[in-house]
């Protein structure tokens, strides 16, 4: 059996759009190791490498995306050019604001009620009392939605034929089609 073809997928989209969930599902379907940028970034006590140790954040993402096969989810501008340059495919979850807000609110409620650690070993849990913080996912998703959509619209327009293959999803039901397409492309010619 020949070695698997390179497949490096970046999943981007508004906060709360479902990047991590889609990356997990695609990673399982395509047998790809997952790189969750939030898990690399967030340290114990909600200390983020992106702000406090940007060189270390870049180093860790560089190491995590050095292989030939992976799926990565996240929107960190500091590392996006690195990950995008390595990606064979980029999946943009360009869902309507209402859907994103319903998802991020529901996710926050469930996380707060369950009190589960978000990233293993960090001790970071979501608390209802933090919902008023400007950087809380609910407020962040609302305040960055239009800016992020415009940024990704420009990114997709700029992708050329030599770059990663673009996959723009405007409804959740399209995820299955993208998964099937990526499976076909990963299998190569028959």
N, C-alpha and C positions, 0 to 999 in steps of 0.2 A: 504494500500500500504506500502511495506517495505521501510526502509531508503535506500538511494542510496549507492551503494558500494563505498569504497574509490577509488579515482582516482586522482592521482597527477602526472601531466605530465610536464617534463622539456624539452624545445625546445632549442637546441644548434646549433651552426654553425658559419661560418665565418661572420664577419661584412658585412651587406648588403645582406645576403643570403635570407632573408625573414622571420626571426624568429618571429618578432612581428606580421607580417601579418598572418602567419600560426597560431600563438597562438590565435590571435583574432578570426579567423575563427573556429578553433577547439573549443575554449572556448564557442562560440555561439552555435555550433552544439551539444556540450556535456553538455551545461548549467553549465560551470565551471567558477568560479571567476578567473580573470586574474591578474597575478603578473608580471609586466614589470620591470625587474631589472634596466633598464636605467631610468625609471621614479622614482624609489626609489633613485638611485644614484645621478642624476643630480639636483642640486639646482640652485637658481637664480644666474645669473652672471657666468654660466658655472662652478660653484664650485662643485666638485664631492666628495661625502662622502667617496668613496673607497680610495681616497688619503688623504683627509683632516680630516676625522672622521671615520676611519675604524671600530671602535667599534660600533658607531651609525649605520653604514651601516649594519653590521652583525645583530645588534639588530632589525632593521626594517625588514630585510629579514626573520629573525627568526620568527617574529610576523606574517608576511604576508604569510608564508608557514606552519603555525602551524596547519591549518585545514586539514580535511579529503579529500577535493576536491578542486583542483585548477589546473591552467596551468600557468607555469612560463617560460619566455623567457629571455635568456641572457647568457653571457660567463664569468662573473666575477670570477676569480680564488679564490678570497678571500672567497666567499660564496658557491662555487660550491659543495664542499664536504657536506655541510649542506643540500643544496637543493637536491643533488643526493641521499643522505641517506634517504630522505623522499619520493622521487619519486617512483611511481609504474611503470612509463614508461619514457623512454628518447628517444626523437626524434632528430636525427642528420641530419641536412640539409647539406649533403656532395655533394654539387653541383660543377660543373666545374668552374675554376677560371674566364673564360670568361663570363659565365652567371652571376656570382656574381658581377663582375666589371661592366657589363652593368646595373645591377639592382642598385648598389650603386651610380653610376654616375647619372642615371636617377632620382633616389630619391633625390640626392643632388641638381640637377638642379631644380626640381619641388619645393622642400622646399625653396630654395633661391628665386625663382620667387614669390612664394606665401607669403613668409614672415610670415608664421604662427608659432605660439609658438609650440615648440615640446612637452613639458610636461606642463600641465596646472599649472599656477601660478609661473612659473620660469622666464618668459620673454625671455627664450632662443630661438633664431631663427637662422637658418642657413644663413650664408653670404658667397657669392662667394669669398670675400677677405680672408677668412680663409682656402680656399682650399689648400694652400701651407703649412699649419701647419702639422707637422708630425703626429699629432693625429686626423686630420680631417678624417672622415669615408672613403673617397676615398683612401687616402694614407695608412690609418690604414688597410683597407681591403687587399690592395696589399701587404704590408710589413709583415702582420701576417698570410697570407693565408696558406703557407706551414707548418709553425710551429703549427698553430691551427689544421690543418688536421692531422698531425702526433700525436698530443696530443689526439685528439678524436679517432683516429685509435687505439691507445694504451688503451684508456679508454674502448672502445667497446670490445676489446680483453679480458680485465680484468673483465668485467661484468660476474658474475656467475649466476647460476640459482636462487639464493636467492635474487638477487638484482633486480633493475628495468628491465622491459622488454625493450630490445633495438629495435629501429625502425630506420634503416638507409635509408634515401632517397637520391638517386643519380640523380633524375630528379623531377621537380615540379609535374608532373602528378601522382606521387606516393602518394601525400598528400591525395587524395581522398580515396585511399585504406587504409591508416593509420587511417583516420577519421572513416571509416566504421568498421575497426577492433576494434578501441577503443570504439565505440558505442556498438558493440556486447559484448565486454568484460565488459563494464560498466553495461549493462543490466543483465548480469549474466545468469545462466541456466534458460531455459524456463520451 
